[in-house]
Amino acid sequence: MTTHPVQAGSVTFGDPGKLVLIGGPCVIESEASVMRHAEKISAIAREFNLPYVFKASYDKANRTSSKSFRGPGIEEGLKILAKVKNHFGLPVLSDVHSAEEIKTAAEVLDVLQIPAFLCRQTDLLETAGRTGRIVNVKKGQFLSPWEAKNIVDKLESIGCKKILLTERGFTFGYQNLVSDFRSIQIMKGFGYPVVFDATHSVQQPGGKGTASGGAAEFIPMLARCAVVAGADSVFMEIHENPAEALSDGPNALHLEKLRGVLRVLCQLKEVMTENQEVLS
């Protein structure tokens, strides 16, 4: 099936010859931190002529512990993301957790992200789909790739064609996730671009008791596999100092490693594009 391209500003998801990077710190820690990360990551992406969407959450509503840092909230968070958008000219993405917040969020966000645990919430999906913004749905850790077709059907039923599906691993319990790269091809068969979340796929949910752990050393390898499997975009939480990150530090890519990772991913994408007819 042909992939339906999806546009976010100057960024096109689903262009056969272009890989898109979605990345940034897991949560908005401060305005200064967000602006610093956006500047550094966008500069590296430009080195590889790589389309880039900035990601940071204004509210992490699904933290393991109620004591964990959640972010500045929607009002302050959207102000910061609007500043990123205007200053750097980047499309911006953040999580939405309720239908009530979507109208406000859509005034700033180019991409509304539906968290994995909420991917089956019909009202949330339909409200997001009616905004005209791109809706990126993270396939739940509890869903097979075939079941993601129901997500697409719900969005298409209200006229939404700006759909992204994200693979982020499947849970077998006991604080571990497994990536099945067949899911990229299976979900691309639904007609929309597929994103691979290379950092949440190495997450160890609840692995630290009151917080999630992670195996960040596997991020580059999983990202490479995803590009070879046909992913249209790679999603990575990127932090200048993961050990000090206020959310998901154990499964974040260190900013200093980003350039090397992207260099290889772009090379792989080029090879896959040039040999698409042979490999398909």
PyRosetta script that sets phi, psi and omega in degrees:
from pyrosetta import init, pose_from_sequence

init()
pose = pose_from_sequence("MTTHPVQAGSVTFGDPGKLVLIGGPCVIESEASVMRHAEKISAIAREFNLPYVFKASYDKANRTSSKSFRGPGIEEGLKILAKVKNHFGLPVLSDVHSAEEIKTAAEVLDVLQIPAFLCRQTDLLETAGRTGRIVNVKKGQFLSPWEAKNIVDKLESIGCKKILLTERGFTFGYQNLVSDFRSIQIMKGFGYPVVFDATHSVQQPGGKGTASGGAAEFIPMLARCAVVAGADSVFMEIHENPAEALSDGPNALHLEKLRGVLRVLCQLKEVMTENQEVLS")
pose.set_psi(1, 141.0)
pose.set_omega(1, 177.9)
pose.set_phi(2, -72.2)
pose.set_psi(2, 137.2)
pose.set_omega(2, 178.6)
pose.set_phi(3, -80.3)
pose.set_psi(3, 129.4)
pose.set_omega(3, 178.6)
pose.set_phi(4, -80.3)
pose.set_psi(4, 113.5)
pose.set_omega(4, -179.0)
pose.set_phi(5, -62.1)
pose.set_psi(5, 145.7)
pose.set_omega(5, 179.5)
pose.set_phi(6, -126.9)
pose.set_psi(6, 129.2)
pose.set_omega(6, -172.4)
pose.set_phi(7, -106.9)
pose.set_psi(7, 131.4)
pose.set_omega(7, 172.3)
pose.set_phi(8, -126.1)
pose.set_psi(8, 96.5)
pose.set_omega(8, -174.8)
pose.set_phi(9, 63.1)
pose.set_psi(9, -124.3)
pose.set_omega(9, 179.5)
pose.set_phi(10, -88.9)
pose.set_psi(10, 1.0)
pose.set_omega(10, -176.6)
pose.set_phi(11, -98.9)
pose.set_psi(11, 130.1)
pose.set_omega(11, 178.1)
pose.set_phi(12, -114.4)
pose.set_psi(12, 119.4)
pose.set_omega(12, 171.2)
pose.set_phi(13, -86.9)
pose.set_psi(13, 134.5)
pose.set_omega(13, 178.2)
pose.set_phi(14, 98.7)
pose.set_psi(14, 2.5)
pose.set_omega(14, 172.0)
pose.set_phi(15, -70.8)
pose.set_psi(15, 119.9)
pose.set_omega(15, -174.0)
pose.set_phi(16, -56.9)
pose.set_psi(16, -27.2)
pose.set_omega(16, -176.3)
pose.set_phi(17, -99.4)
pose.set_psi(17, 1.8)
pose.set_omega(17, -174.0)
pose.set_phi(18, -127.6)
pose.set_psi(18, 129.9)
pose.set_omega(18, 170.6)
pose.set_phi(19, -92.4)
pose.set_psi(19, 139.2)
pose.set_omega(19, 178.4)
pose.set_phi(20, -108.2)
pose.set_psi(20, 135.7)
pose.set_omega(20, 174.8)
pose.set_phi(21, -99.1)
pose.set_psi(21, 128.0)
pose.set_omega(21, 167.6)
pose.set_phi(22, -112.0)
pose.set_psi(22, 125.0)
pose.set_omega(22, -176.8)
pose.set_phi(23, -168.2)
pose.set_psi(23, 162.2)
pose.set_omega(23, 178.8)
pose.set_phi(24, 154.5)
pose.set_psi(24, -179.6)
pose.set_omega(24, 177.9)
pose.set_phi(25, -66.5)
pose.set_psi(25, 149.6)
pose.set_omega(25, -177.5)
pose.set_phi(26, -54.7)
pose.set_psi(26, -47.0)
pose.set_omega(26, -174.4)
pose.set_phi(27, -131.1)
pose.set_psi(27, 152.4)
pose.set_omega(27, 174.1)
pose.set_phi(28, -70.7)
pose.set_psi(28, 110.4)
pose.set_omega(28, -179.5)
pose.set_phi(29, -88.5)
pose.set_psi(29, -34.8)
pose.set_omega(29, 176.4)
pose.set_phi(30, -169.3)
pose.set_psi(30, 162.9)
pose.set_omega(30, 177.3)
pose.set_phi(31, -62.7)
pose.set_psi(31, -42.3)
pose.set_omega(31, -178.6)
pose.set_phi(32, -62.1)
pose.set_psi(32, -42.2)
pose.set_omega(32, 179.3)
pose.set_phi(33, -63.1)
pose.set_psi(33, -45.0)
pose.set_omega(33, -178.8)
pose.set_phi(34, -63.2)
pose.set_psi(34, -46.0)
pose.set_omega(34, -178.9)
pose.set_phi(35, -64.9)
pose.set_psi(35, -37.4)
pose.set_omega(35, 179.2)
pose.set_phi(36, -65.4)
pose.set_psi(36, -46.2)
pose.set_omega(36, 179.1)
pose.set_phi(37, -65.0)
pose.set_psi(37, -44.2)
pose.set_omega(37, -179.1)
pose.set_phi(38, -60.3)
pose.set_psi(38, -41.8)
pose.set_omega(38, -179.8)
pose.set_phi(39, -64.1)
pose.set_psi(39, -46.8)
pose.set_omega(39, -175.7)
pose.set_phi(40, -71.1)
pose.set_psi(40, -43.6)
pose.set_omega(40, -178.1)
pose.set_phi(41, -68.1)
pose.set_psi(41, -42.3)
pose.set_omega(41, -178.9)
pose.set_phi(42, -65.1)
pose.set_psi(42, -34.8)
pose.set_omega(42, 178.2)
pose.set_phi(43, -64.7)
pose.set_psi(43, -41.2)
pose.set_omega(43, 178.4)
pose.set_phi(44, -67.4)
pose.set_psi(44, -42.3)
pose.set_omega(44, 179.0)
pose.set_phi(45, -60.2)
pose.set_psi(45, -38.7)
pose.set_omega(45, 179.7)
pose.set_phi(46, -64.1)
pose.set_psi(46, -31.6)
pose.set_omega(46, 178.8)
pose.set_phi(47, -57.9)
pose.set_psi(47, -30.6)
pose.set_omega(47, -177.8)
pose.set_phi(48, -106.7)
pose.set_psi(48, 11.2)
pose.set_omega(48, -177.6)
pose.set_phi(49, 52.7)
pose.set_psi(49, 42.9)
pose.set_omega(49, -173.8)
pose.set_phi(50, -101.7)
pose.set_psi(50, 117.6)
pose.set_omega(50, 176.4)
pose.set_phi(51, -57.5)
pose.set_psi(51, 138.3)
pose.set_omega(51, -170.4)
pose.set_phi(52, -136.5)
pose.set_psi(52, 133.1)
pose.set_omega(52, 174.2)
pose.set_phi(53, -116.7)
pose.set_psi(53, 125.2)
pose.set_omega(53, -179.1)
pose.set_phi(54, -80.7)
pose.set_psi(54, 135.6)
pose.set_omega(54, -179.3)
pose.set_phi(55, -125.9)
pose.set_psi(55, 130.3)
pose.set_omega(55, 167.1)
pose.set_phi(56, -161.3)
pose.set_psi(56, 141.9)
pose.set_omega(56, -176.1)
pose.set_phi(57, -92.2)
pose.set_psi(57, 133.8)
pose.set_omega(57, 175.8)
pose.set_phi(58, -81.6)
pose.set_psi(58, -18.3)
pose.set_omega(58, 177.1)
pose.set_phi(59, -152.9)
pose.set_psi(59, 121.2)
pose.set_omega(59, 174.4)
pose.set_phi(60, -98.3)
pose.set_psi(60, 90.7)
pose.set_omega(60, -172.9)
pose.set_phi(61, -80.2)
pose.set_psi(61, -7.2)
pose.set_omega(61, -175.9)
pose.set_phi(62, -115.2)
pose.set_psi(62, 32.2)
pose.set_omega(62, 177.4)
pose.set_phi(63, -62.4)
pose.set_psi(63, 151.1)
pose.set_omega(63, -177.7)
pose.set_phi(64, -60.9)
pose.set_psi(64, -43.0)
pose.set_omega(64, -177.8)
pose.set_phi(65, -115.4)
pose.set_psi(65, 145.4)
pose.set_omega(65, 176.9)
pose.set_phi(66, -68.1)
pose.set_psi(66, -13.5)
pose.set_omega(66, 179.6)
pose.set_phi(67, -87.6)
pose.set_psi(67, -8.1)
pose.set_omega(67, -177.2)
pose.set_phi(68, -75.1)
pose.set_psi(68, 151.4)
pose.set_omega(68, 178.7)
pose.set_phi(69, -66.3)
pose.set_psi(69, 131.4)
pose.set_omega(69, -176.5)
pose.set_phi(70, -107.4)
pose.set_psi(70, -18.8)
pose.set_omega(70, -177.1)
pose.set_phi(71, 117.4)
pose.set_psi(71, 179.7)
pose.set_omega(71, -174.6)
pose.set_phi(72, -80.0)
pose.set_psi(72, -10.3)
pose.set_omega(72, -176.0)
pose.set_phi(73, 94.3)
pose.set_psi(73, 170.4)
pose.set_omega(73, -169.7)
pose.set_phi(74, -66.8)
pose.set_psi(74, -42.8)
pose.set_omega(74, -174.6)
pose.set_phi(75, -65.2)
pose.set_psi(75, -55.0)
pose.set_omega(75, -179.4)
pose.set_phi(76, -68.5)
pose.set_psi(76, -38.8)
pose.set_omega(76, -178.7)
pose.set_phi(77, -62.1)
pose.set_psi(77, -42.8)
pose.set_omega(77, -180.0)
pose.set_phi(78, -67.9)
pose.set_psi(78, -32.2)
pose.set_omega(78, 175.3)
pose.set_phi(79, -61.5)
pose.set_psi(79, -41.7)
pose.set_omega(79, -179.6)
pose.set_phi(80, -68.9)
pose.set_psi(80, -43.0)
pose.set_omega(80, 179.3)
pose.set_phi(81, -66.4)
pose.set_psi(81, -34.6)
pose.set_omega(81, 175.7)
pose.set_phi(82, -63.9)
pose.set_psi(82, -36.2)
pose.set_omega(82, 178.0)
pose.set_phi(83, -65.7)
pose.set_psi(83, -41.6)
pose.set_omega(83, 175.8)
pose.set_phi(84, -59.6)
pose.set_psi(84, -46.3)
pose.set_omega(84, -177.6)
pose.set_phi(85, -61.3)
pose.set_psi(85, -45.0)
pose.set_omega(85, -175.8)
pose.set_phi(86, -77.2)
pose.set_psi(86, -38.5)
pose.set_omega(86, -175.1)
pose.set_phi(87, -76.1)
pose.set_psi(87, -41.3)
pose.set_omega(87, -174.9)
pose.set_phi(88, -104.2)
pose.set_psi(88, -9.1)
pose.set_omega(88, -178.8)
pose.set_phi(89, 69.8)
pose.set_psi(89, 29.5)
pose.set_omega(89, -177.4)
pose.set_phi(90, -101.1)
pose.set_psi(90, 140.2)
pose.set_omega(90, 165.8)
pose.set_phi(91, -64.3)
pose.set_psi(91, 149.5)
pose.set_omega(91, -177.6)
pose.set_phi(92, -126.0)
pose.set_psi(92, 149.1)
pose.set_omega(92, -176.6)
pose.set_phi(93, -133.4)
pose.set_psi(93, 141.2)
pose.set_omega(93, 173.2)
pose.set_phi(94, -153.1)
pose.set_psi(94, 162.3)
pose.set_omega(94, 179.2)
pose.set_phi(95, -76.5)
pose.set_psi(95, 145.3)
pose.set_omega(95, 169.0)
pose.set_phi(96, -122.0)
pose.set_psi(96, 140.0)
pose.set_omega(96, -173.1)
pose.set_phi(97, -117.8)
pose.set_psi(97, -11.4)
pose.set_omega(97, -179.7)
pose.set_phi(98, -145.3)
pose.set_psi(98, 151.6)
pose.set_omega(98, 179.0)
pose.set_phi(99, -62.8)
pose.set_psi(99, -29.5)
pose.set_omega(99, -175.8)
pose.set_phi(100, -67.1)
pose.set_psi(100, -30.1)
pose.set_omega(100, -176.4)
pose.set_phi(101, -88.4)
pose.set_psi(101, -10.9)
pose.set_omega(101, -169.3)
pose.set_phi(102, -66.2)
pose.set_psi(102, -41.1)
pose.set_omega(102, -178.9)
pose.set_phi(103, -58.2)
pose.set_psi(103, -44.9)
pose.set_omega(103, 179.6)
pose.set_phi(104, -66.8)
pose.set_psi(104, -44.6)
pose.set_omega(104, -178.3)
pose.set_phi(105, -62.6)
pose.set_psi(105, -38.3)
pose.set_omega(105, -176.4)
pose.set_phi(106, -69.2)
pose.set_psi(106, -14.8)
pose.set_omega(106, 176.4)
pose.set_phi(107, -69.3)
pose.set_psi(107, -21.9)
pose.set_omega(107, -178.9)
pose.set_phi(108, -116.1)
pose.set_psi(108, -46.3)
pose.set_omega(108, -171.8)
pose.set_phi(109, -72.4)
pose.set_psi(109, 139.9)
pose.set_omega(109, 172.1)
pose.set_phi(110, -87.0)
pose.set_psi(110, -28.1)
pose.set_omega(110, 179.9)
pose.set_phi(111, -130.2)
pose.set_psi(111, 121.1)
pose.set_omega(111, 174.7)
pose.set_phi(112, -92.8)
pose.set_psi(112, 119.8)
pose.set_omega(112, -177.1)
pose.set_phi(113, -101.3)
pose.set_psi(113, 125.8)
pose.set_omega(113, 176.9)
pose.set_phi(114, -93.1)
pose.set_psi(114, 116.0)
pose.set_omega(114, -178.4)
pose.set_phi(115, -60.9)
pose.set_psi(115, 154.1)
pose.set_omega(115, -175.0)
pose.set_phi(116, -56.3)
pose.set_psi(116, -42.1)
pose.set_omega(116, -177.4)
pose.set_phi(117, -67.7)
pose.set_psi(117, -14.6)
pose.set_omega(117, -177.1)
pose.set_phi(118, -111.0)
pose.set_psi(118, 11.8)
pose.set_omega(118, -170.3)
pose.set_phi(119, -66.6)
pose.set_psi(119, -15.8)
pose.set_omega(119, 179.6)
pose.set_phi(120, -102.1)
pose.set_psi(120, 3.8)
pose.set_omega(120, -177.2)
pose.set_phi(121, -76.6)
pose.set_psi(121, 102.7)
pose.set_omega(121, -172.5)
pose.set_phi(122, -59.5)
pose.set_psi(122, -46.7)
pose.set_omega(122, -178.5)
pose.set_phi(123, -62.0)
pose.set_psi(123, -39.3)
pose.set_omega(123, 179.4)
pose.set_phi(124, -64.8)
pose.set_psi(124, -46.7)
pose.set_omega(124, 179.3)
pose.set_phi(125, -61.6)
pose.set_psi(125, -47.9)
pose.set_omega(125, -175.4)
pose.set_phi(126, -67.6)
pose.set_psi(126, -39.2)
pose.set_omega(126, 178.3)
pose.set_phi(127, -64.2)
pose.set_psi(127, -43.0)
pose.set_omega(127, 177.4)
pose.set_phi(128, -63.9)
pose.set_psi(128, -41.6)
pose.set_omega(128, -177.7)
pose.set_phi(129, -64.8)
pose.set_psi(129, -27.0)
pose.set_omega(129, -178.5)
pose.set_phi(130, -82.0)
pose.set_psi(130, -7.7)
pose.set_omega(130, -177.5)
pose.set_phi(131, -76.2)
pose.set_psi(131, -20.4)
pose.set_omega(131, -174.0)
pose.set_phi(132, 87.2)
pose.set_psi(132, -5.2)
pose.set_omega(132, 176.4)
pose.set_phi(133, -83.7)
pose.set_psi(133, 163.9)
pose.set_omega(133, 172.5)
pose.set_phi(134, -68.3)
pose.set_psi(134, 140.0)
pose.set_omega(134, 176.1)
pose.set_phi(135, -114.6)
pose.set_psi(135, 113.4)
pose.set_omega(135, 177.0)
pose.set_phi(136, -101.0)
pose.set_psi(136, 112.9)
pose.set_omega(136, -178.0)
pose.set_phi(137, -103.6)
pose.set_psi(137, 121.2)
pose.set_omega(137, 175.1)
pose.set_phi(138, -81.6)
pose.set_psi(138, 120.3)
pose.set_omega(138, 178.5)
pose.set_phi(139, -62.0)
pose.set_psi(139, 127.4)
pose.set_omega(139, -178.1)
pose.set_phi(140, -58.3)
pose.set_psi(140, 148.6)
pose.set_omega(140, 178.7)
pose.set_phi(141, -63.3)
pose.set_psi(141, -10.5)
pose.set_omega(141, -176.0)
pose.set_phi(142, -105.7)
pose.set_psi(142, 3.2)
pose.set_omega(142, -176.9)
pose.set_phi(143, -110.6)
pose.set_psi(143, 142.4)
pose.set_omega(143, 168.9)
pose.set_phi(144, -76.9)
pose.set_psi(144, 159.9)
pose.set_omega(144, 178.9)
pose.set_phi(145, -61.8)
pose.set_psi(145, -31.4)
pose.set_omega(145, 179.5)
pose.set_phi(146, -63.9)
pose.set_psi(146, -34.8)
pose.set_omega(146, -179.3)
pose.set_phi(147, -69.2)
pose.set_psi(147, -18.8)
pose.set_omega(147, 178.5)
pose.set_phi(148, -65.1)
pose.set_psi(148, -18.0)
pose.set_omega(148, 176.4)
pose.set_phi(149, -60.0)
pose.set_psi(149, -31.4)
pose.set_omega(149, 177.8)
pose.set_phi(150, -65.2)
pose.set_psi(150, -33.1)
pose.set_omega(150, 176.4)
pose.set_phi(151, -64.7)
pose.set_psi(151, -47.4)
pose.set_omega(151, 178.9)
pose.set_phi(152, -60.1)
pose.set_psi(152, -43.8)
pose.set_omega(152, -178.7)
pose.set_phi(153, -61.4)
pose.set_psi(153, -40.0)
pose.set_omega(153, 179.4)
pose.set_phi(154, -62.9)
pose.set_psi(154, -43.6)
pose.set_omega(154, -179.2)
pose.set_phi(155, -69.8)
pose.set_psi(155, -42.9)
pose.set_omega(155, 179.0)
pose.set_phi(156, -64.4)
pose.set_psi(156, -29.6)
pose.set_omega(156, -177.1)
pose.set_phi(157, -65.7)
pose.set_psi(157, -20.6)
pose.set_omega(157, 177.8)
pose.set_phi(158, -109.4)
pose.set_psi(158, 15.4)
pose.set_omega(158, 172.9)
pose.set_phi(159, 89.8)
pose.set_psi(159, 8.2)
pose.set_omega(159, -179.6)
pose.set_phi(160, -81.5)
pose.set_psi(160, 125.6)
pose.set_omega(160, 177.2)
pose.set_phi(161, -119.8)
pose.set_psi(161, 1.6)
pose.set_omega(161, 179.5)
pose.set_phi(162, -98.2)
pose.set_psi(162, 79.4)
pose.set_omega(162, -170.6)
pose.set_phi(163, -121.7)
pose.set_psi(163, 135.2)
pose.set_omega(163, 167.6)
pose.set_phi(164, -124.2)
pose.set_psi(164, 142.5)
pose.set_omega(164, 174.3)
pose.set_phi(165, -116.4)
pose.set_psi(165, 135.4)
pose.set_omega(165, -177.8)
pose.set_phi(166, -117.9)
pose.set_psi(166, 128.2)
pose.set_omega(166, 173.3)
pose.set_phi(167, -89.6)
pose.set_psi(167, 129.0)
pose.set_omega(167, -178.8)
pose.set_phi(168, -139.2)
pose.set_psi(168, 27.5)
pose.set_omega(168, 176.3)
pose.set_phi(169, 92.4)
pose.set_psi(169, 159.8)
pose.set_omega(169, -178.6)
pose.set_phi(170, -121.1)
pose.set_psi(170, 138.7)
pose.set_omega(170, -176.4)
pose.set_phi(171, -93.1)
pose.set_psi(171, 134.8)
pose.set_omega(171, 169.3)
pose.set_phi(172, -110.7)
pose.set_psi(172, 12.0)
pose.set_omega(172, -179.3)
pose.set_phi(173, 84.1)
pose.set_psi(173, -177.5)
pose.set_omega(173, 177.2)
pose.set_phi(174, 54.7)
pose.set_psi(174, 45.0)
pose.set_omega(174, 171.5)
pose.set_phi(175, 57.3)
pose.set_psi(175, 44.2)
pose.set_omega(175, 177.4)
pose.set_phi(176, -148.7)
pose.set_psi(176, 150.8)
pose.set_omega(176, 176.4)
pose.set_phi(177, -126.2)
pose.set_psi(177, 148.8)
pose.set_omega(177, 179.1)
pose.set_phi(178, -124.9)
pose.set_psi(178, 133.6)
pose.set_omega(178, 177.8)
pose.set_phi(179, -96.0)
pose.set_psi(179, 126.3)
pose.set_omega(179, 174.6)
pose.set_phi(180, -109.3)
pose.set_psi(180, 105.1)
pose.set_omega(180, -173.1)
pose.set_phi(181, -72.6)
pose.set_psi(181, -8.9)
pose.set_omega(181, 170.8)
pose.set_phi(182, -61.7)
pose.set_psi(182, -28.9)
pose.set_omega(182, -175.1)
pose.set_phi(183, -62.6)
pose.set_psi(183, -28.4)
pose.set_omega(183, 179.0)
pose.set_phi(184, -63.6)
pose.set_psi(184, -48.5)
pose.set_omega(184, 178.6)
pose.set_phi(185, -66.9)
pose.set_psi(185, -40.1)
pose.set_omega(185, -179.6)
pose.set_phi(186, -61.2)
pose.set_psi(186, -48.0)
pose.set_omega(186, -177.4)
pose.set_phi(187, -73.3)
pose.set_psi(187, -30.4)
pose.set_omega(187, 173.4)
pose.set_phi(188, -61.5)
pose.set_psi(188, -26.9)
pose.set_omega(188, 177.3)
pose.set_phi(189, -65.0)
pose.set_psi(189, -12.5)
pose.set_omega(189, 177.4)
pose.set_phi(190, -84.1)
pose.set_psi(190, -6.3)
pose.set_omega(190, 171.5)
pose.set_phi(191, 101.5)
pose.set_psi(191, 4.8)
pose.set_omega(191, -177.4)
pose.set_phi(192, -127.2)
pose.set_psi(192, 158.0)
pose.set_omega(192, -179.7)
pose.set_phi(193, -61.8)
pose.set_psi(193, 148.4)
pose.set_omega(193, 179.8)
pose.set_phi(194, -118.4)
pose.set_psi(194, 133.3)
pose.set_omega(194, 178.5)
pose.set_phi(195, -104.8)
pose.set_psi(195, 143.4)
pose.set_omega(195, 171.8)
pose.set_phi(196, -111.6)
pose.set_psi(196, 122.3)
pose.set_omega(196, 178.3)
pose.set_phi(197, -89.2)
pose.set_psi(197, 96.8)
pose.set_omega(197, -173.1)
pose.set_phi(198, -75.6)
pose.set_psi(198, -19.4)
pose.set_omega(198, -176.6)
pose.set_phi(199, -95.1)
pose.set_psi(199, -42.3)
pose.set_omega(199, 175.5)
pose.set_phi(200, -68.8)
pose.set_psi(200, -20.9)
pose.set_omega(200, 178.1)
pose.set_phi(201, -70.2)
pose.set_psi(201, -18.1)
pose.set_omega(201, 176.3)
pose.set_phi(202, -103.2)
pose.set_psi(202, 7.0)
pose.set_omega(202, 177.9)
pose.set_phi(203, -66.0)
pose.set_psi(203, 147.6)
pose.set_omega(203, 172.9)
pose.set_phi(204, -116.7)
pose.set_psi(204, 89.3)
pose.set_omega(204, -172.2)
pose.set_phi(205, -55.7)
pose.set_psi(205, 124.9)
pose.set_omega(205, 179.8)
pose.set_phi(206, 66.7)
pose.set_psi(206, 14.9)
pose.set_omega(206, -173.5)
pose.set_phi(207, -65.4)
pose.set_psi(207, -18.3)
pose.set_omega(207, 178.2)
pose.set_phi(208, -109.1)
pose.set_psi(208, 18.8)
pose.set_omega(208, 178.6)
pose.set_phi(209, 84.9)
pose.set_psi(209, -72.9)
pose.set_omega(209, 178.9)
pose.set_phi(210, -102.6)
pose.set_psi(210, 9.0)
pose.set_omega(210, 178.1)
pose.set_phi(211, -155.6)
pose.set_psi(211, 160.0)
pose.set_omega(211, 178.1)
pose.set_phi(212, -81.1)
pose.set_psi(212, 145.9)
pose.set_omega(212, 172.0)
pose.set_phi(213, -98.3)
pose.set_psi(213, -166.6)
pose.set_omega(213, 179.5)
pose.set_phi(214, -175.8)
pose.set_psi(214, 161.6)
pose.set_omega(214, 179.1)
pose.set_phi(215, -122.2)
pose.set_psi(215, 75.1)
pose.set_omega(215, -171.9)
pose.set_phi(216, -62.2)
pose.set_psi(216, -21.2)
pose.set_omega(216, -178.7)
pose.set_phi(217, -63.8)
pose.set_psi(217, -17.6)
pose.set_omega(217, -179.0)
pose.set_phi(218, -92.2)
pose.set_psi(218, -4.4)
pose.set_omega(218, -176.8)
pose.set_phi(219, -57.4)
pose.set_psi(219, -52.0)
pose.set_omega(219, -177.9)
pose.set_phi(220, -59.9)
pose.set_psi(220, -41.2)
pose.set_omega(220, -178.5)
pose.set_phi(221, -65.2)
pose.set_psi(221, -45.2)
pose.set_omega(221, -179.9)
pose.set_phi(222, -65.3)
pose.set_psi(222, -38.3)
pose.set_omega(222, 178.2)
pose.set_phi(223, -62.8)
pose.set_psi(223, -40.8)
pose.set_omega(223, 177.8)
pose.set_phi(224, -62.3)
pose.set_psi(224, -45.0)
pose.set_omega(224, 179.1)
pose.set_phi(225, -59.9)
pose.set_psi(225, -39.7)
pose.set_omega(225, -177.7)
pose.set_phi(226, -65.4)
pose.set_psi(226, -41.1)
pose.set_omega(226, 179.1)
pose.set_phi(227, -64.5)
pose.set_psi(227, -43.1)
pose.set_omega(227, 177.8)
pose.set_phi(228, -63.6)
pose.set_psi(228, -33.8)
pose.set_omega(228, -180.0)
pose.set_phi(229, -76.0)
pose.set_psi(229, -9.3)
pose.set_omega(229, 174.7)
pose.set_phi(230, 109.6)
pose.set_psi(230, 12.4)
pose.set_omega(230, 179.3)
pose.set_phi(231, -59.6)
pose.set_psi(231, 139.6)
pose.set_omega(231, 178.5)
pose.set_phi(232, -84.6)
pose.set_psi(232, -21.1)
pose.set_omega(232, -176.4)
pose.set_phi(233, -151.5)
pose.set_psi(233, 150.1)
pose.set_omega(233, 173.7)
pose.set_phi(234, -117.9)
pose.set_psi(234, 129.6)
pose.set_omega(234, 179.9)
pose.set_phi(235, -104.3)
pose.set_psi(235, 127.9)
pose.set_omega(235, 178.6)
pose.set_phi(236, -141.3)
pose.set_psi(236, 131.3)
pose.set_omega(236, 169.0)
pose.set_phi(237, -80.3)
pose.set_psi(237, 125.4)
pose.set_omega(237, -170.9)
pose.set_phi(238, -125.6)
pose.set_psi(238, 130.7)
pose.set_omega(238, -176.8)
pose.set_phi(239, -140.7)
pose.set_psi(239, 142.9)
pose.set_omega(239, -179.8)
pose.set_phi(240, -70.6)
pose.set_psi(240, -20.8)
pose.set_omega(240, 178.1)
pose.set_phi(241, -151.7)
pose.set_psi(241, 79.6)
pose.set_omega(241, -174.8)
pose.set_phi(242, -54.8)
pose.set_psi(242, -30.4)
pose.set_omega(242, -179.7)
pose.set_phi(243, -64.5)
pose.set_psi(243, -23.5)
pose.set_omega(243, -179.8)
pose.set_phi(244, -106.9)
pose.set_psi(244, 3.6)
pose.set_omega(244, -178.7)
pose.set_phi(245, -63.0)
pose.set_psi(245, 144.7)
pose.set_omega(245, -178.3)
pose.set_phi(246, -84.6)
pose.set_psi(246, -6.6)
pose.set_omega(246, 176.7)
pose.set_phi(247, -156.2)
pose.set_psi(247, 132.4)
pose.set_omega(247, 172.6)
pose.set_phi(248, 59.4)
pose.set_psi(248, 29.1)
pose.set_omega(248, 177.2)
pose.set_phi(249, -57.8)
pose.set_psi(249, -41.1)
pose.set_omega(249, -177.6)
pose.set_phi(250, -63.7)
pose.set_psi(250, -19.7)
pose.set_omega(250, 178.5)
pose.set_phi(251, -118.9)
pose.set_psi(251, 29.9)
pose.set_omega(251, 176.2)
pose.set_phi(252, -104.1)
pose.set_psi(252, 148.5)
pose.set_omega(252, 174.9)
pose.set_phi(253, -83.1)
pose.set_psi(253, 131.2)
pose.set_omega(253, 177.1)
pose.set_phi(254, -66.9)
pose.set_psi(254, 134.0)
pose.set_omega(254, -177.5)
pose.set_phi(255, -54.5)
pose.set_psi(255, -36.4)
pose.set_omega(255, -177.3)
pose.set_phi(256, -67.2)
pose.set_psi(256, -15.5)
pose.set_omega(256, 179.2)
pose.set_phi(257, -94.8)
pose.set_psi(257, -7.7)
pose.set_omega(257, -171.9)
pose.set_phi(258, -62.2)
pose.set_psi(258, -44.5)
pose.set_omega(258, -175.7)
pose.set_phi(259, -58.0)
pose.set_psi(259, -46.6)
pose.set_omega(259, -179.6)
pose.set_phi(260, -64.8)
pose.set_psi(260, -39.8)
pose.set_omega(260, 178.9)
pose.set_phi(261, -64.4)
pose.set_psi(261, -46.5)
pose.set_omega(261, -178.1)
pose.set_phi(262, -66.3)
pose.set_psi(262, -35.0)
pose.set_omega(262, 178.9)
pose.set_phi(263, -57.5)
pose.set_psi(263, -46.3)
pose.set_omega(263, -179.1)
pose.set_phi(264, -69.5)
pose.set_psi(264, -41.1)
pose.set_omega(264, -179.5)
pose.set_phi(265, -61.8)
pose.set_psi(265, -41.0)
pose.set_omega(265, 179.4)
pose.set_phi(266, -67.1)
pose.set_psi(266, -37.7)
pose.set_omega(266, 176.8)
pose.set_phi(267, -64.1)
pose.set_psi(267, -42.4)
pose.set_omega(267, 178.5)
pose.set_phi(268, -64.7)
pose.set_psi(268, -41.6)
pose.set_omega(268, 179.3)
pose.set_phi(269, -61.5)
pose.set_psi(269, -40.2)
pose.set_omega(269, 179.0)
pose.set_phi(270, -63.5)
pose.set_psi(270, -44.4)
pose.set_omega(270, 179.4)
pose.set_phi(271, -63.0)
pose.set_psi(271, -44.4)
pose.set_omega(271, -179.0)
pose.set_phi(272, -64.0)
pose.set_psi(272, -38.9)
pose.set_omega(272, 180.0)
pose.set_phi(273, -67.2)
pose.set_psi(273, -43.5)
pose.set_omega(273, -178.6)
pose.set_phi(274, -66.4)
pose.set_psi(274, -26.9)
pose.set_omega(274, -176.0)
pose.set_phi(275, -113.0)
pose.set_psi(275, 21.9)
pose.set_omega(275, -174.5)
pose.set_phi(276, -57.8)
pose.set_psi(276, -42.3)
pose.set_omega(276, -176.5)
pose.set_phi(277, -64.7)
pose.set_psi(277, -38.2)
pose.set_omega(277, -179.4)
pose.set_phi(278, -72.4)
pose.set_psi(278, -37.9)
pose.set_omega(278, -172.7)
pose.set_phi(279, -85.2)
pose.set_psi(279, -19.6)
pose.set_omega(279, -175.6)
pose.set_phi(280, -75.3)
pose.dump_pdb("model.pdb")
